[in-house]
């Protein structure tokens, strides 16, 4: 759900993956992985994404069925689900 929320909000803000990546200091590929659920951002990165999109972190993770433990505050890149 995080990935689909991220994609929906990013598109509403009329930003490309590359635009968002530049704002948060990540690559376009990383943003793509976040949106697909291949990797999860740390909570620190979620905060940065929320600021870049001018939304709350809660809006990004809203409806997320994944255990919050899947998101860590500051993990080594990449944060993979459940690791």
C-alpha positions as protocol buffer text, in pm:
chain_id: "A"
residue {
  index: 1
  type: UNK
  ca { x: 0 y: 0 z: 0 }
}
residue {
  index: 2
  type: UNK
  ca { x: 288 y: 239 z: 69 }
}
residue {
  index: 3
  type: UNK
  ca { x: 406 y: 207 z: -290 }
}
residue {
  index: 4
  type: UNK
  ca { x: 65 y: 274 z: -441 }
}
residue {
  index: 5
  type: UNK
  ca { x: 13 y: 570 z: -207 }
}
residue {
  index: 6
  type: UNK
  ca { x: 351 y: 709 z: -306 }
}
residue {
  index: 7
  type: UNK
  ca { x: 278 y: 668 z: -678 }
}
residue {
  index: 8
  type: UNK
  ca { x: -70 y: 824 z: -649 }
}
residue {
  index: 9
  type: UNK
  ca { x: 49 y: 1125 z: -448 }
}
residue {
  index: 10
  type: UNK
  ca { x: 358 y: 1178 z: -668 }
}
residue {
  index: 11
  type: UNK
  ca { x: 139 y: 1181 z: -979 }
}
residue {
  index: 12
  type: UNK
  ca { x: -112 y: 1418 z: -813 }
}
residue {
  index: 13
  type: UNK
  ca { x: 179 y: 1655 z: -752 }
}
residue {
  index: 14
  type: UNK
  ca { x: 274 y: 1612 z: -1120 }
}
residue {
  index: 15
  type: UNK
  ca { x: 625 y: 1491 z: -1041 }
}
residue {
  index: 16
  type: UNK
  ca { x: 815 y: 1225 z: -1229 }
}
residue {
  index: 17
  type: UNK
  ca { x: 1004 y: 957 z: -1040 }
}
residue {
  index: 18
  type: UNK
  ca { x: 1324 y: 1139 z: -1140 }
}
residue {
  index: 19
  type: UNK
  ca { x: 1190 y: 1469 z: -1002 }
}
residue {
  index: 20
  type: UNK
  ca { x: 1105 y: 1311 z: -667 }
}
residue {
  index: 21
  type: UNK
  ca { x: 1435 y: 1124 z: -658 }
}
residue {
  index: 22
  type: UNK
  ca { x: 1625 y: 1450 z: -700 }
}
residue {
  index: 23
  type: UNK
  ca { x: 1428 y: 1613 z: -418 }
}
residue {
  index: 24
  type: UNK
  ca { x: 1506 y: 1330 z: -175 }
}
residue {
  index: 25
  type: UNK
  ca { x: 1862 y: 1256 z: -283 }
}
residue {
  index: 26
  type: UNK
  ca { x: 1789 y: 911 z: -428 }
}
residue {
  index: 27
  type: UNK
  ca { x: 1793 y: 765 z: -777 }
}
residue {
  index: 28
  type: UNK
  ca { x: 1493 y: 727 z: -1006 }
}
residue {
  index: 29
  type: UNK
  ca { x: 1542 y: 349 z: -981 }
}
residue {
  index: 30
  type: UNK
  ca { x: 1511 y: 366 z: -602 }
}
residue {
  index: 31
  type: UNK
  ca { x: 1183 y: 557 z: -625 }
}
residue {
  index: 32
  type: UNK
  ca { x: 1061 y: 295 z: -873 }
}
residue {
  index: 33
  type: UNK
  ca { x: 1153 y: 19 z: -626 }
}
residue {
  index: 34
  type: UNK
  ca { x: 967 y: 200 z: -346 }
}
residue {
  index: 35
  type: UNK
  ca { x: 657 y: 227 z: -563 }
}
residue {
  index: 36
  type: UNK
  ca { x: 673 y: -139 z: -669 }
}
residue {
  index: 37
  type: UNK
  ca { x: 734 y: -265 z: -314 }
}
residue {
  index: 38
  type: UNK
  ca { x: 1066 y: -419 z: -412 }
}
residue {
  index: 39
  type: UNK
  ca { x: 1231 y: -229 z: -126 }
}
residue {
  index: 40
  type: UNK
  ca { x: 1095 y: -12 z: 152 }
}
residue {
  index: 41
  type: UNK
  ca { x: 1240 y: 322 z: 254 }
}
residue {
  index: 42
  type: UNK
  ca { x: 1349 y: 379 z: 610 }
}
residue {
  index: 43
  type: UNK
  ca { x: 1121 y: 592 z: 824 }
}
residue {
  index: 44
  type: UNK
  ca { x: 1377 y: 871 z: 788 }
}
residue {
  index: 45
  type: UNK
  ca { x: 1339 y: 855 z: 408 }
}
residue {
  index: 46
  type: UNK
  ca { x: 959 y: 842 z: 440 }
}
residue {
  index: 47
  type: UNK
  ca { x: 982 y: 1169 z: 634 }
}
residue {
  index: 48
  type: UNK
  ca { x: 1194 y: 1319 z: 354 }
}
residue {
  index: 49
  type: UNK
  ca { x: 949 y: 1198 z: 89 }
}
residue {
  index: 50
  type: UNK
  ca { x: 657 y: 1344 z: 285 }
}
residue {
  index: 51
  type: UNK
  ca { x: 832 y: 1683 z: 304 }
}
residue {
  index: 52
  type: UNK
  ca { x: 915 y: 1673 z: -67 }
}
residue {
  index: 53
  type: UNK
  ca { x: 552 y: 1596 z: -154 }
}
residue {
  index: 54
  type: UNK
  ca { x: 410 y: 1835 z: 109 }
}
residue {
  index: 55
  type: UNK
  ca { x: 203 y: 1560 z: 276 }
}
residue {
  index: 56
  type: UNK
  ca { x: 219 y: 1385 z: 611 }
}
residue {
  index: 57
  type: UNK
  ca { x: 407 y: 1059 z: 654 }
}
residue {
  index: 58
  type: UNK
  ca { x: 75 y: 912 z: 768 }
}
residue {
  index: 59
  type: UNK
  ca { x: -73 y: 981 z: 424 }
}
residue {
  index: 60
  type: UNK
  ca { x: 207 y: 779 z: 266 }
}
residue {
  index: 61
  type: UNK
  ca { x: 167 y: 476 z: 491 }
}
residue {
  index: 62
  type: UNK
  ca { x: -213 y: 500 z: 529 }
}
residue {
  index: 63
  type: UNK
  ca { x: -386 y: 167 z: 475 }
}
residue {
  index: 64
  type: UNK
  ca { x: -57 y: -20 z: 493 }
}
residue {
  index: 65
  type: UNK
  ca { x: -121 y: -376 z: 603 }
}
residue {
  index: 66
  type: UNK
  ca { x: 246 y: -444 z: 658 }
}
residue {
  index: 67
  type: UNK
  ca { x: 371 y: -455 z: 1015 }
}
residue {
  index: 68
  type: UNK
  ca { x: 538 y: -124 z: 1106 }
}
residue {
  index: 69
  type: UNK
  ca { x: 850 y: -327 z: 1193 }
}
residue {
  index: 70
  type: UNK
  ca { x: 901 y: -363 z: 818 }
}
residue {
  index: 71
  type: UNK
  ca { x: 992 y: 5 z: 818 }
}
residue {
  index: 72
  type: UNK
  ca { x: 1304 y: 90 z: 1015 }
}
residue {
  index: 73
  type: UNK
  ca { x: 1415 y: 438 z: 1105 }
}
residue {
  index: 74
  type: UNK
  ca { x: 1757 y: 435 z: 948 }
}
residue {
  index: 75
  type: UNK
  ca { x: 1852 y: 108 z: 779 }
}
residue {
  index: 76
  type: UNK
  ca { x: 2137 y: 39 z: 543 }
}
residue {
  index: 77
  type: UNK
  ca { x: 2037 y: 73 z: 179 }
}
residue {
  index: 78
  type: UNK
  ca { x: 1832 y: -97 z: 56 }
}
residue {
  index: 79
  type: UNK
  ca { x: 1572 y: -176 z: 320 }
}
residue {
  index: 80
  type: UNK
  ca { x: 1415 y: -498 z: 207 }
}
residue {
  index: 81
  type: UNK
  ca { x: 1084 y: -614 z: 348 }
}
residue {
  index: 82
  type: UNK
  ca { x: 1130 y: -800 z: 675 }
}
residue {
  index: 83
  type: UNK
  ca { x: 1511 y: -795 z: 676 }
}
